[in-house]
Amino acid sequence: MKRKTGFTLIELLIVVVIIAILAAIAVPNLLEAQTRSKISRVMADQRGVVVALEAYRVDQNAYPRADENGITIFPKVQRLRPLTTPIAYLTIVPPDIFSAKTDPAEKVMTYLDNKGYWESNWYALDRPDVAGLRIKFFLNGSEGWLLMSYGPSRQRSDLTDGLDWNDSYDATNGTCSLGMIIKPGP
C-alpha cells in the first residue's frame, strides 16, 4: 500500500488562524507608523517654512503679515505667499496634511504674526488663558509668528472651545492625542 502525504484540514486551519493573528497585530502598528510619518512630515514642513521666514526677515527686516489693514487674510495660503513670490524662499506653500478642508487654498498650515492678527483680535480679549499666550507667543512685544497644523486628532485647539493653546500635540500622549502641532518663533 502506498501512503498519500499532505496536510490535514486541521493543520491548514491552524496555519490560517496563526496568519490571521499575526495580521491583527501588524495592521494597527502599520497604521500607527503612517500617522507618525505624517507627523514627521508636518514638523519637517514647519522647519522649512521657518527657514523661509527667517530668510525673508533678513531681506525685508520684517516677517510677512497675516493681515491687511487689520483684516485677516483669507484664504490662508495668501498669508505665506510672500515666501514664494517674487523671491522664492519656498517653492510652494506646504499643505497641512491633517486639515479636513477640501479647498487647497485653505488646506495649509495656519500662519499668524503678532504684529497684525494677534494684536487686533487676541490682545483685546480679557481672559486668563490669553495672558499665557502673551508670555509664550507674543515674546513680550517683539516681532514673532506662529505656525499651526491641525495634528492627527484633526481638531483645532481654540480659545473658544474650552481648550488651551498650551494643549499642543505631544507624541508622548500617543499619535492621536488632542492638540495642534504648534511652532512659535522666532
PyMOL CGO cylinders between C-alpha atoms (Angstrom):
from pymol import cmd
from pymol.cgo import CYLINDER

trace = [
    CYLINDER, 0.00, 0.00, 0.00, 1.15, 3.46, -0.94, 0.3, 1, 1, 1, 1, 1, 1,
    CYLINDER, 1.15, 3.46, -0.94, 0.60, 6.14, 1.62, 0.3, 1, 1, 1, 1, 1, 1,
    CYLINDER, 0.60, 6.14, 1.62, -0.61, 9.60, 0.46, 0.3, 1, 1, 1, 1, 1, 1,
    CYLINDER, -0.61, 9.60, 0.46, 1.09, 12.58, 2.10, 0.3, 1, 1, 1, 1, 1, 1,
    CYLINDER, 1.09, 12.58, 2.10, -0.43, 16.00, 2.60, 0.3, 1, 1, 1, 1, 1, 1,
    CYLINDER, -0.43, 16.00, 2.60, -1.80, 18.41, 5.16, 0.3, 1, 1, 1, 1, 1, 1,
    CYLINDER, -1.80, 18.41, 5.16, -4.96, 17.69, 7.04, 0.3, 1, 1, 1, 1, 1, 1,
    CYLINDER, -4.96, 17.69, 7.04, -7.77, 20.18, 7.26, 0.3, 1, 1, 1, 1, 1, 1,
    CYLINDER, -7.77, 20.18, 7.26, -6.96, 20.85, 10.93, 0.3, 1, 1, 1, 1, 1, 1,
    CYLINDER, -6.96, 20.85, 10.93, -3.34, 21.67, 10.11, 0.3, 1, 1, 1, 1, 1, 1,
    CYLINDER, -3.34, 21.67, 10.11, -4.40, 24.11, 7.39, 0.3, 1, 1, 1, 1, 1, 1,
    CYLINDER, -4.40, 24.11, 7.39, -6.90, 25.81, 9.71, 0.3, 1, 1, 1, 1, 1, 1,
    CYLINDER, -6.90, 25.81, 9.71, -4.22, 26.24, 12.40, 0.3, 1, 1, 1, 1, 1, 1,
    CYLINDER, -4.22, 26.24, 12.40, -1.90, 27.91, 9.88, 0.3, 1, 1, 1, 1, 1, 1,
    CYLINDER, -1.90, 27.91, 9.88, -4.71, 30.24, 8.73, 0.3, 1, 1, 1, 1, 1, 1,
    CYLINDER, -4.71, 30.24, 8.73, -5.51, 31.19, 12.34, 0.3, 1, 1, 1, 1, 1, 1,
    CYLINDER, -5.51, 31.19, 12.34, -1.83, 31.94, 13.06, 0.3, 1, 1, 1, 1, 1, 1,
    CYLINDER, -1.83, 31.94, 13.06, -1.57, 34.15, 9.97, 0.3, 1, 1, 1, 1, 1, 1,
    CYLINDER, -1.57, 34.15, 9.97, -4.78, 35.99, 11.00, 0.3, 1, 1, 1, 1, 1, 1,
    CYLINDER, -4.78, 35.99, 11.00, -3.39, 36.63, 14.49, 0.3, 1, 1, 1, 1, 1, 1,
    CYLINDER, -3.39, 36.63, 14.49, -0.14, 37.99, 13.06, 0.3, 1, 1, 1, 1, 1, 1,
    CYLINDER, -0.14, 37.99, 13.06, -2.08, 40.24, 10.67, 0.3, 1, 1, 1, 1, 1, 1,
    CYLINDER, -2.08, 40.24, 10.67, -4.23, 41.54, 13.55, 0.3, 1, 1, 1, 1, 1, 1,
    CYLINDER, -4.23, 41.54, 13.55, -1.03, 42.54, 15.36, 0.3, 1, 1, 1, 1, 1, 1,
    CYLINDER, -1.03, 42.54, 15.36, 0.69, 44.04, 12.31, 0.3, 1, 1, 1, 1, 1, 1,
    CYLINDER, 0.69, 44.04, 12.31, -2.12, 46.21, 10.85, 0.3, 1, 1, 1, 1, 1, 1,
    CYLINDER, -2.12, 46.21, 10.85, -2.51, 48.58, 13.85, 0.3, 1, 1, 1, 1, 1, 1,
    CYLINDER, -2.51, 48.58, 13.85, 1.27, 49.00, 14.01, 0.3, 1, 1, 1, 1, 1, 1,
    CYLINDER, 1.27, 49.00, 14.01, 1.34, 49.84, 10.31, 0.3, 1, 1, 1, 1, 1, 1,
    CYLINDER, 1.34, 49.84, 10.31, -1.40, 52.47, 10.73, 0.3, 1, 1, 1, 1, 1, 1,
    CYLINDER, -1.40, 52.47, 10.73, 0.45, 53.93, 13.72, 0.3, 1, 1, 1, 1, 1, 1,
    CYLINDER, 0.45, 53.93, 13.72, 3.63, 54.15, 11.64, 0.3, 1, 1, 1, 1, 1, 1,
    CYLINDER, 3.63, 54.15, 11.64, 1.72, 56.04, 8.92, 0.3, 1, 1, 1, 1, 1, 1,
    CYLINDER, 1.72, 56.04, 8.92, 0.49, 58.57, 11.47, 0.3, 1, 1, 1, 1, 1, 1,
    CYLINDER, 0.49, 58.57, 11.47, 3.99, 59.01, 12.90, 0.3, 1, 1, 1, 1, 1, 1,
    CYLINDER, 3.99, 59.01, 12.90, 5.37, 59.60, 9.41, 0.3, 1, 1, 1, 1, 1, 1,
    CYLINDER, 5.37, 59.60, 9.41, 2.70, 62.26, 8.72, 0.3, 1, 1, 1, 1, 1, 1,
    CYLINDER, 2.70, 62.26, 8.72, 3.60, 63.99, 11.98, 0.3, 1, 1, 1, 1, 1, 1,
    CYLINDER, 3.60, 63.99, 11.98, 7.26, 63.94, 10.97, 0.3, 1, 1, 1, 1, 1, 1,
    CYLINDER, 7.26, 63.94, 10.97, 6.34, 65.41, 7.59, 0.3, 1, 1, 1, 1, 1, 1,
    CYLINDER, 6.34, 65.41, 7.59, 4.37, 68.27, 9.17, 0.3, 1, 1, 1, 1, 1, 1,
    CYLINDER, 4.37, 68.27, 9.17, 7.26, 69.05, 11.51, 0.3, 1, 1, 1, 1, 1, 1,
    CYLINDER, 7.26, 69.05, 11.51, 9.71, 68.98, 8.60, 0.3, 1, 1, 1, 1, 1, 1,
    CYLINDER, 9.71, 68.98, 8.60, 7.41, 71.27, 6.58, 0.3, 1, 1, 1, 1, 1, 1,
    CYLINDER, 7.41, 71.27, 6.58, 7.27, 73.63, 9.54, 0.3, 1, 1, 1, 1, 1, 1,
    CYLINDER, 7.27, 73.63, 9.54, 11.07, 73.69, 9.75, 0.3, 1, 1, 1, 1, 1, 1,
    CYLINDER, 11.07, 73.69, 9.75, 11.21, 74.52, 6.04, 0.3, 1, 1, 1, 1, 1, 1,
    CYLINDER, 11.21, 74.52, 6.04, 8.75, 77.38, 6.49, 0.3, 1, 1, 1, 1, 1, 1,
    CYLINDER, 8.75, 77.38, 6.49, 10.77, 78.62, 9.49, 0.3, 1, 1, 1, 1, 1, 1,
    CYLINDER, 10.77, 78.62, 9.49, 13.93, 78.78, 7.36, 0.3, 1, 1, 1, 1, 1, 1,
    CYLINDER, 13.93, 78.78, 7.36, 12.00, 80.68, 4.69, 0.3, 1, 1, 1, 1, 1, 1,
    CYLINDER, 12.00, 80.68, 4.69, 10.51, 83.06, 7.28, 0.3, 1, 1, 1, 1, 1, 1,
    CYLINDER, 10.51, 83.06, 7.28, 13.93, 83.84, 8.70, 0.3, 1, 1, 1, 1, 1, 1,
    CYLINDER, 13.93, 83.84, 8.70, 15.42, 84.38, 5.23, 0.3, 1, 1, 1, 1, 1, 1,
    CYLINDER, 15.42, 84.38, 5.23, 12.50, 86.70, 4.41, 0.3, 1, 1, 1, 1, 1, 1,
    CYLINDER, 12.50, 86.70, 4.41, 13.08, 88.56, 7.69, 0.3, 1, 1, 1, 1, 1, 1,
    CYLINDER, 13.08, 88.56, 7.69, 16.76, 89.07, 6.88, 0.3, 1, 1, 1, 1, 1, 1,
    CYLINDER, 16.76, 89.07, 6.88, 15.88, 90.52, 3.45, 0.3, 1, 1, 1, 1, 1, 1,
    CYLINDER, 15.88, 90.52, 3.45, 12.79, 92.55, 4.40, 0.3, 1, 1, 1, 1, 1, 1,
    CYLINDER, 12.79, 92.55, 4.40, 13.51, 93.40, 8.08, 0.3, 1, 1, 1, 1, 1, 1,
    CYLINDER, 13.51, 93.40, 8.08, 10.05, 92.06, 8.98, 0.3, 1, 1, 1, 1, 1, 1,
    CYLINDER, 10.05, 92.06, 8.98, 8.04, 88.86, 8.85, 0.3, 1, 1, 1, 1, 1, 1,
    CYLINDER, 8.04, 88.86, 8.85, 5.17, 88.52, 6.33, 0.3, 1, 1, 1, 1, 1, 1,
    CYLINDER, 5.17, 88.52, 6.33, 1.91, 89.96, 7.62, 0.3, 1, 1, 1, 1, 1, 1,
    CYLINDER, 1.91, 89.96, 7.62, -1.12, 87.75, 8.22, 0.3, 1, 1, 1, 1, 1, 1,
    CYLINDER, -1.12, 87.75, 8.22, -3.42, 90.73, 7.80, 0.3, 1, 1, 1, 1, 1, 1,
    CYLINDER, -3.42, 90.73, 7.80, -4.01, 93.67, 5.51, 0.3, 1, 1, 1, 1, 1, 1,
    CYLINDER, -4.01, 93.67, 5.51, -5.29, 96.88, 7.10, 0.3, 1, 1, 1, 1, 1, 1,
    CYLINDER, -5.29, 96.88, 7.10, -6.29, 95.00, 10.26, 0.3, 1, 1, 1, 1, 1, 1,
    CYLINDER, -6.29, 95.00, 10.26, -8.30, 92.33, 8.38, 0.3, 1, 1, 1, 1, 1, 1,
    CYLINDER, -8.30, 92.33, 8.38, -7.03, 88.76, 8.45, 0.3, 1, 1, 1, 1, 1, 1,
    CYLINDER, -7.03, 88.76, 8.45, -6.01, 87.47, 5.03, 0.3, 1, 1, 1, 1, 1, 1,
    CYLINDER, -6.01, 87.47, 5.03, -8.16, 84.65, 3.65, 0.3, 1, 1, 1, 1, 1, 1,
    CYLINDER, -8.16, 84.65, 3.65, -7.56, 82.21, 2.05, 0.3, 1, 1, 1, 1, 1, 1,
    CYLINDER, -7.56, 82.21, 2.05, -4.76, 81.14, 4.39, 0.3, 1, 1, 1, 1, 1, 1,
    CYLINDER, -4.76, 81.14, 4.39, -2.37, 80.28, 1.55, 0.3, 1, 1, 1, 1, 1, 1,
    CYLINDER, -2.37, 80.28, 1.55, -2.14, 84.02, 0.77, 0.3, 1, 1, 1, 1, 1, 1,
    CYLINDER, -2.14, 84.02, 0.77, -0.56, 84.69, 4.18, 0.3, 1, 1, 1, 1, 1, 1,
    CYLINDER, -0.56, 84.69, 4.18, 2.60, 82.82, 3.17, 0.3, 1, 1, 1, 1, 1, 1,
    CYLINDER, 2.60, 82.82, 3.17, 2.52, 83.89, -0.49, 0.3, 1, 1, 1, 1, 1, 1,
    CYLINDER, 2.52, 83.89, -0.49, 5.32, 86.47, 0.09, 0.3, 1, 1, 1, 1, 1, 1,
    CYLINDER, 5.32, 86.47, 0.09, 7.62, 83.50, 0.73, 0.3, 1, 1, 1, 1, 1, 1,
    CYLINDER, 7.62, 83.50, 0.73, 7.03, 82.17, -2.79, 0.3, 1, 1, 1, 1, 1, 1,
    CYLINDER, 7.03, 82.17, -2.79, 6.96, 85.31, -4.95, 0.3, 1, 1, 1, 1, 1, 1,
    CYLINDER, 6.96, 85.31, -4.95, 8.71, 87.40, -6.21, 0.3, 1, 1, 1, 1, 1, 1,
    CYLINDER, 8.71, 87.40, -6.21, 11.67, 85.77, -4.42, 0.3, 1, 1, 1, 1, 1, 1,
    CYLINDER, 11.67, 85.77, -4.42, 11.27, 82.02, -3.90, 0.3, 1, 1, 1, 1, 1, 1,
    CYLINDER, 11.27, 82.02, -3.90, 12.17, 81.40, -0.26, 0.3, 1, 1, 1, 1, 1, 1,
    CYLINDER, 12.17, 81.40, -0.26, 9.80, 78.44, -0.67, 0.3, 1, 1, 1, 1, 1, 1,
    CYLINDER, 9.80, 78.44, -0.67, 8.91, 76.76, -3.97, 0.3, 1, 1, 1, 1, 1, 1,
    CYLINDER, 8.91, 76.76, -3.97, 5.36, 76.07, -2.73, 0.3, 1, 1, 1, 1, 1, 1,
    CYLINDER, 5.36, 76.07, -2.73, 3.43, 76.71, 0.46, 0.3, 1, 1, 1, 1, 1, 1,
    CYLINDER, 3.43, 76.71, 0.46, 3.33, 73.25, 2.07, 0.3, 1, 1, 1, 1, 1, 1,
    CYLINDER, 3.33, 73.25, 2.07, -0.12, 71.77, 2.70, 0.3, 1, 1, 1, 1, 1, 1,
    CYLINDER, -0.12, 71.77, 2.70, -1.41, 70.80, 6.13, 0.3, 1, 1, 1, 1, 1, 1,
    CYLINDER, -1.41, 70.80, 6.13, -1.93, 67.08, 5.57, 0.3, 1, 1, 1, 1, 1, 1,
    CYLINDER, -1.93, 67.08, 5.57, -4.12, 66.83, 8.68, 0.3, 1, 1, 1, 1, 1, 1,
    CYLINDER, -4.12, 66.83, 8.68, -6.55, 69.55, 7.58, 0.3, 1, 1, 1, 1, 1, 1,
    CYLINDER, -6.55, 69.55, 7.58, -10.06, 68.40, 6.73, 0.3, 1, 1, 1, 1, 1, 1,
    CYLINDER, -10.06, 68.40, 6.73, -10.53, 71.32, 4.32, 0.3, 1, 1, 1, 1, 1, 1,
    CYLINDER, -10.53, 71.32, 4.32, -11.03, 70.45, 0.66, 0.3, 1, 1, 1, 1, 1, 1,
    CYLINDER, -11.03, 70.45, 0.66, -10.02, 73.81, -0.81, 0.3, 1, 1, 1, 1, 1, 1,
    CYLINDER, -10.02, 73.81, -0.81, -6.24, 73.74, -1.49, 0.3, 1, 1, 1, 1, 1, 1,
    CYLINDER, -6.24, 73.74, -1.49, -6.06, 77.46, -0.65, 0.3, 1, 1, 1, 1, 1, 1,
    CYLINDER, -6.06, 77.46, -0.65, -7.32, 76.70, 2.87, 0.3, 1, 1, 1, 1, 1, 1,
    CYLINDER, -7.32, 76.70, 2.87, -5.54, 73.34, 3.33, 0.3, 1, 1, 1, 1, 1, 1,
    CYLINDER, -5.54, 73.34, 3.33, -2.30, 74.93, 4.52, 0.3, 1, 1, 1, 1, 1, 1,
    CYLINDER, -2.30, 74.93, 4.52, -0.73, 75.50, 7.91, 0.3, 1, 1, 1, 1, 1, 1,
    CYLINDER, -0.73, 75.50, 7.91, -2.09, 78.48, 9.78, 0.3, 1, 1, 1, 1, 1, 1,
    CYLINDER, -2.09, 78.48, 9.78, 0.40, 81.34, 9.92, 0.3, 1, 1, 1, 1, 1, 1,
    CYLINDER, 0.40, 81.34, 9.92, -0.11, 84.23, 12.31, 0.3, 1, 1, 1, 1, 1, 1,
    CYLINDER, -0.11, 84.23, 12.31, 2.15, 87.17, 13.11, 0.3, 1, 1, 1, 1, 1, 1,
    CYLINDER, 2.15, 87.17, 13.11, 1.96, 89.10, 16.36, 0.3, 1, 1, 1, 1, 1, 1,
    CYLINDER, 1.96, 89.10, 16.36, 2.07, 92.49, 14.65, 0.3, 1, 1, 1, 1, 1, 1,
    CYLINDER, 2.07, 92.49, 14.65, -1.26, 92.09, 12.88, 0.3, 1, 1, 1, 1, 1, 1,
    CYLINDER, -1.26, 92.09, 12.88, -3.80, 89.38, 13.59, 0.3, 1, 1, 1, 1, 1, 1,
    CYLINDER, -3.80, 89.38, 13.59, -2.73, 88.73, 17.17, 0.3, 1, 1, 1, 1, 1, 1,
    CYLINDER, -2.73, 88.73, 17.17, -2.77, 92.36, 18.24, 0.3, 1, 1, 1, 1, 1, 1,
    CYLINDER, -2.77, 92.36, 18.24, -6.12, 93.17, 16.68, 0.3, 1, 1, 1, 1, 1, 1,
    CYLINDER, -6.12, 93.17, 16.68, -8.03, 90.03, 17.69, 0.3, 1, 1, 1, 1, 1, 1,
    CYLINDER, -8.03, 90.03, 17.69, -6.45, 88.50, 20.78, 0.3, 1, 1, 1, 1, 1, 1,
    CYLINDER, -6.45, 88.50, 20.78, -4.85, 91.32, 22.71, 0.3, 1, 1, 1, 1, 1, 1,
    CYLINDER, -4.85, 91.32, 22.71, -8.26, 92.83, 23.31, 0.3, 1, 1, 1, 1, 1, 1,
    CYLINDER, -8.26, 92.83, 23.31, -9.60, 89.69, 25.00, 0.3, 1, 1, 1, 1, 1, 1,
    CYLINDER, -9.60, 89.69, 25.00, -9.52, 89.86, 28.79, 0.3, 1, 1, 1, 1, 1, 1,
    CYLINDER, -9.52, 89.86, 28.79, -9.10, 86.20, 29.66, 0.3, 1, 1, 1, 1, 1, 1,
    CYLINDER, -9.10, 86.20, 29.66, -6.53, 84.43, 31.85, 0.3, 1, 1, 1, 1, 1, 1,
    CYLINDER, -6.53, 84.43, 31.85, -5.52, 82.00, 29.11, 0.3, 1, 1, 1, 1, 1, 1,
    CYLINDER, -5.52, 82.00, 29.11, -4.66, 84.93, 26.82, 0.3, 1, 1, 1, 1, 1, 1,
    CYLINDER, -4.66, 84.93, 26.82, -2.16, 86.17, 29.39, 0.3, 1, 1, 1, 1, 1, 1,
    CYLINDER, -2.16, 86.17, 29.39, -0.27, 82.89, 28.92, 0.3, 1, 1, 1, 1, 1, 1,
    CYLINDER, -0.27, 82.89, 28.92, -0.38, 83.45, 25.17, 0.3, 1, 1, 1, 1, 1, 1,
    CYLINDER, -0.38, 83.45, 25.17, 1.19, 86.87, 25.54, 0.3, 1, 1, 1, 1, 1, 1,
    CYLINDER, 1.19, 86.87, 25.54, 4.08, 85.43, 27.50, 0.3, 1, 1, 1, 1, 1, 1,
    CYLINDER, 4.08, 85.43, 27.50, 4.61, 82.37, 25.31, 0.3, 1, 1, 1, 1, 1, 1,
    CYLINDER, 4.61, 82.37, 25.31, 3.85, 83.62, 21.80, 0.3, 1, 1, 1, 1, 1, 1,
    CYLINDER, 3.85, 83.62, 21.80, 3.90, 87.40, 21.87, 0.3, 1, 1, 1, 1, 1, 1,
    CYLINDER, 3.90, 87.40, 21.87, 7.52, 87.39, 23.01, 0.3, 1, 1, 1, 1, 1, 1,
    CYLINDER, 7.52, 87.39, 23.01, 6.98, 90.47, 25.18, 0.3, 1, 1, 1, 1, 1, 1,
    CYLINDER, 6.98, 90.47, 25.18, 6.03, 92.68, 22.25, 0.3, 1, 1, 1, 1, 1, 1,
    CYLINDER, 6.03, 92.68, 22.25, 8.91, 91.68, 19.99, 0.3, 1, 1, 1, 1, 1, 1,
    CYLINDER, 8.91, 91.68, 19.99, 8.20, 90.53, 16.47, 0.3, 1, 1, 1, 1, 1, 1,
    CYLINDER, 8.20, 90.53, 16.47, 7.17, 86.90, 16.16, 0.3, 1, 1, 1, 1, 1, 1,
    CYLINDER, 7.17, 86.90, 16.16, 4.99, 84.35, 14.39, 0.3, 1, 1, 1, 1, 1, 1,
    CYLINDER, 4.99, 84.35, 14.39, 3.13, 81.12, 14.95, 0.3, 1, 1, 1, 1, 1, 1,
    CYLINDER, 3.13, 81.12, 14.95, 2.72, 78.12, 12.63, 0.3, 1, 1, 1, 1, 1, 1,
    CYLINDER, 2.72, 78.12, 12.63, -0.04, 75.64, 13.40, 0.3, 1, 1, 1, 1, 1, 1,
    CYLINDER, -0.04, 75.64, 13.40, -1.16, 72.31, 11.94, 0.3, 1, 1, 1, 1, 1, 1,
    CYLINDER, -1.16, 72.31, 11.94, -4.34, 70.52, 12.98, 0.3, 1, 1, 1, 1, 1, 1,
    CYLINDER, -4.34, 70.52, 12.98, -2.41, 67.47, 14.19, 0.3, 1, 1, 1, 1, 1, 1,
    CYLINDER, -2.41, 67.47, 14.19, -3.50, 63.83, 14.00, 0.3, 1, 1, 1, 1, 1, 1,
    CYLINDER, -3.50, 63.83, 14.00, -6.70, 64.43, 16.00, 0.3, 1, 1, 1, 1, 1, 1,
    CYLINDER, -6.70, 64.43, 16.00, -7.77, 66.85, 13.22, 0.3, 1, 1, 1, 1, 1, 1,
    CYLINDER, -7.77, 66.85, 13.22, -9.34, 69.06, 15.87, 0.3, 1, 1, 1, 1, 1, 1,
    CYLINDER, -9.34, 69.06, 15.87, -8.46, 72.68, 16.28, 0.3, 1, 1, 1, 1, 1, 1,
    CYLINDER, -8.46, 72.68, 16.28, -7.49, 73.92, 19.71, 0.3, 1, 1, 1, 1, 1, 1,
    CYLINDER, -7.49, 73.92, 19.71, -9.12, 77.29, 20.18, 0.3, 1, 1, 1, 1, 1, 1,
    CYLINDER, -9.12, 77.29, 20.18, -9.71, 79.79, 22.92, 0.3, 1, 1, 1, 1, 1, 1,
    CYLINDER, -9.71, 79.79, 22.92, -13.44, 79.47, 22.34, 0.3, 1, 1, 1, 1, 1, 1,
    CYLINDER, -13.44, 79.47, 22.34, -13.85, 75.69, 22.58, 0.3, 1, 1, 1, 1, 1, 1,
    CYLINDER, -13.85, 75.69, 22.58, -12.53, 75.23, 26.10, 0.3, 1, 1, 1, 1, 1, 1,
    CYLINDER, -12.53, 75.23, 26.10, -9.11, 74.00, 25.02, 0.3, 1, 1, 1, 1, 1, 1,
    CYLINDER, -9.11, 74.00, 25.02, -5.97, 75.86, 25.97, 0.3, 1, 1, 1, 1, 1, 1,
    CYLINDER, -5.97, 75.86, 25.97, -3.33, 76.71, 23.36, 0.3, 1, 1, 1, 1, 1, 1,
    CYLINDER, -3.33, 76.71, 23.36, -0.88, 75.03, 25.73, 0.3, 1, 1, 1, 1, 1, 1,
    CYLINDER, -0.88, 75.03, 25.73, -2.62, 71.74, 24.80, 0.3, 1, 1, 1, 1, 1, 1,
    CYLINDER, -2.62, 71.74, 24.80, -0.40, 71.33, 21.80, 0.3, 1, 1, 1, 1, 1, 1,
    CYLINDER, -0.40, 71.33, 21.80, 0.25, 67.91, 20.31, 0.3, 1, 1, 1, 1, 1, 1,
    CYLINDER, 0.25, 67.91, 20.31, 2.59, 65.75, 22.36, 0.3, 1, 1, 1, 1, 1, 1,
    CYLINDER, 2.59, 65.75, 22.36, 3.85, 62.45, 20.96, 0.3, 1, 1, 1, 1, 1, 1,
    CYLINDER, 3.85, 62.45, 20.96, 4.15, 61.02, 24.49, 0.3, 1, 1, 1, 1, 1, 1,
    CYLINDER, 4.15, 61.02, 24.49, 0.34, 61.00, 24.67, 0.3, 1, 1, 1, 1, 1, 1,
    CYLINDER, 0.34, 61.00, 24.67, 0.05, 58.78, 21.60, 0.3, 1, 1, 1, 1, 1, 1,
    CYLINDER, 0.05, 58.78, 21.60, -0.26, 59.72, 17.96, 0.3, 1, 1, 1, 1, 1, 1,
    CYLINDER, -0.26, 59.72, 17.96, -3.95, 60.55, 18.24, 0.3, 1, 1, 1, 1, 1, 1,
    CYLINDER, -3.95, 60.55, 18.24, -3.59, 62.88, 21.23, 0.3, 1, 1, 1, 1, 1, 1,
    CYLINDER, -3.59, 62.88, 21.23, -5.67, 66.03, 21.14, 0.3, 1, 1, 1, 1, 1, 1,
    CYLINDER, -5.67, 66.03, 21.14, -3.88, 69.17, 20.10, 0.3, 1, 1, 1, 1, 1, 1,
    CYLINDER, -3.88, 69.17, 20.10, -2.33, 71.03, 17.23, 0.3, 1, 1, 1, 1, 1, 1,
    CYLINDER, -2.33, 71.03, 17.23, 1.29, 70.83, 16.11, 0.3, 1, 1, 1, 1, 1, 1,
    CYLINDER, 1.29, 70.83, 16.11, 2.44, 74.33, 17.03, 0.3, 1, 1, 1, 1, 1, 1,
    CYLINDER, 2.44, 74.33, 17.03, 5.73, 76.03, 16.17, 0.3, 1, 1, 1, 1, 1, 1,
    CYLINDER, 5.73, 76.03, 16.17, 6.17, 79.50, 17.73, 0.3, 1, 1, 1, 1, 1, 1,
    CYLINDER, 6.17, 79.50, 17.73, 9.01, 81.74, 16.71, 0.3, 1, 1, 1, 1, 1, 1,
    CYLINDER, 9.01, 81.74, 16.71, 11.49, 83.12, 16.45, 0.3, 1, 1, 1, 1, 1, 1,
]
cmd.load_cgo(trace, "trace")
